[in-house]
Amino acid sequence: MSAPTLSPDEELHWLALQLVPGLGARRSAVLIERFETPQAVFRASRTELESAGLSGALAQSISSGCTFEDAAAQQELMRKCGAAGVPISDARYPALLKEIYDPPIFLFARGNLELAASHMLGVVGTRRPSPYGTAVAEKLAAELAAAGLTIVSGMARGIDTAAHKGASSVDGNTVAVLGCGVDMVYPAENRKLAAQIAAQGLLLSEFPMGAPAFPQNFPVRNRIISGMSLGVLVVEGAEYSGSSITARLALEQGREVFAVPGNITSKVSWGPNLLIKQGAKLVQDWNDVIVELSPAIQRQLIERGRSRILGSGADRQAQQGESGGGAQASLFDGPSAGLSRKILTAIRVDSSIHLDVLMDRMDGVSSSELIAALFELEMLGMIKQLPGKNYVKVW
């Protein structure tokens, strides 16, 4: 995690403002816009605070400084679990999240804060998915993470958990936005997953340390999932589910909405199928998401994929450019070098090969590893996917 940019006193004032009962994100943001810093807010008179639109009770609560004791306790809890505070004025605060109507003024974070600056995609759905929904969420999350997107979800049971696991299966990036404190785990069975994300990804929450997972917290946190993301992918969910709420928030925030079609006789398919009828992008594979991103972002993802595969081999290709076929073989010397070469040997230019046949020929390779390698080769323009999960070589 990046070194904190706040002094202890600055952090204390941000925490004290965050903890004022009944203040809320929107009014907190108005105060920061008016007074610029939390220190200035707490120095302001009751009259000045009321002129900023606060009620007399809220102005009195701020003027009394009654939340500083709790703020100090929060600092100690943050220190003990290695959490960092990220105020809205911090350069590490997610840029897209600042654009929404009511961004949280302060985030609690555990993990790799550099991911807050990455290109993120929200993946959400029901807590009681079908086997189809679980498989699809894991598969798409893995492929999209391999494409260079950071998968954002809420670490709830069901689709959220499948999305985080899918991203992790290909060593991709994932962010969990919690409806409780970042030192808490909900649901309890995701304790191992939470530890993995804290170590390799990022846990985020606007709720203070030690805050339990109250039901009313989850709709509140959903605006962060959509607000941080370029778009939201809904896999399964009922018509009036939390995932439908997140999709509606994404639309209100000007984000893309994607949905995976489902069985029309299943209740958990009602939400995504309705979204598709209303104009959401139908998603059958990872590329249906990628093609909707801006050309600039697509270029960045391609370059990232190229760097992962080629490594220093690209430099060696330039040096060996006159040696013909040997230069091509030297392209691959990264972690996936051997698998990439095996795939290119198995795939032909003049006839296609099905994914299942290719899988049978790759001894000791998991489906996730194969899919990630195929995606990287496709991004580099070396192979092409045809309908029905068939592949051909293009050079």
HELIX and SHEET records of a PDB file:
HELIX    1   1 PRO A    8  GLN A   18  1                                  11    
HELIX    2   2 GLY A   24  PHE A   35  1                                  12    
HELIX    3   3 PRO A   38  ARG A   43  1                                   6    
HELIX    4   4 ARG A   46  SER A   51  1                                   6    
HELIX    5   5 GLY A   56  SER A   64  1                                   9    
HELIX    6   6 PHE A   68  CYS A   81  1                                  14    
HELIX    7   7 LEU A   96  GLU A   99  5                                   4    
HELIX    8   8 LEU A  113  ALA A  117  5                                   5    
HELIX    9   9 PRO A  131  ALA A  146  1                                  16    
HELIX   10  10 ILE A  159  SER A  169  1                                  11    
HELIX   11  11 ALA A  188  ASN A  190  5                                   3    
HELIX   12  12 ARG A  191  GLN A  200  1                                  10    
HELIX   13  13 ASN A  217  MET A  228  1                                  12    
HELIX   14  14 GLY A  242  GLU A  252  1                                  11    
HELIX   15  15 LYS A  267  SER A  269  5                                   3    
HELIX   16  16 TRP A  270  LYS A  277  1                                   8    
HELIX   17  17 ASN A  287  ILE A  290  1                                   4    
HELIX   18  18 PRO A  295  LEU A  310  1                                  16    
HELIX   19  19 GLY A  313  GLN A  319  1                                   7    
HELIX   20  20 GLY A  321  SER A  323  5                                   3    
HELIX   21  21 GLY A  325  ALA A  329  1                                   5    
HELIX   22  22 ALA A  337  ALA A  346  1                                  10    
HELIX   23  23 LEU A  355  ARG A  361  1                                   7    
HELIX   24  24 SER A  367  MET A  379  1                                  13    
SHEET    1   A 9 ALA A  84  PRO A  87  0                                        
SHEET    2   A 9 PHE A 106  GLY A 111 -1                                        
SHEET    3   A 9 LEU A 202  SER A 205 -1                                        
SHEET    4   A 9 THR A 174  VAL A 177  1                                        
SHEET    5   A 9 THR A 150  SER A 153  1                                        
SHEET    6   A 9 MET A 120  VAL A 124  1                                        
SHEET    7   A 9 GLY A 231  VAL A 234  1                                        
SHEET    8   A 9 GLU A 256  ALA A 259  1                                        
SHEET    9   A 9 LYS A 281  LEU A 282  1                                        
SHEET    1   B 3 ILE A 353  HIS A 354  0                                        
SHEET    2   B 3 ASN A 390  LYS A 393 -1                                        
SHEET    3   B 3 ILE A 383  LEU A 386 -1                                        
END                                                                             
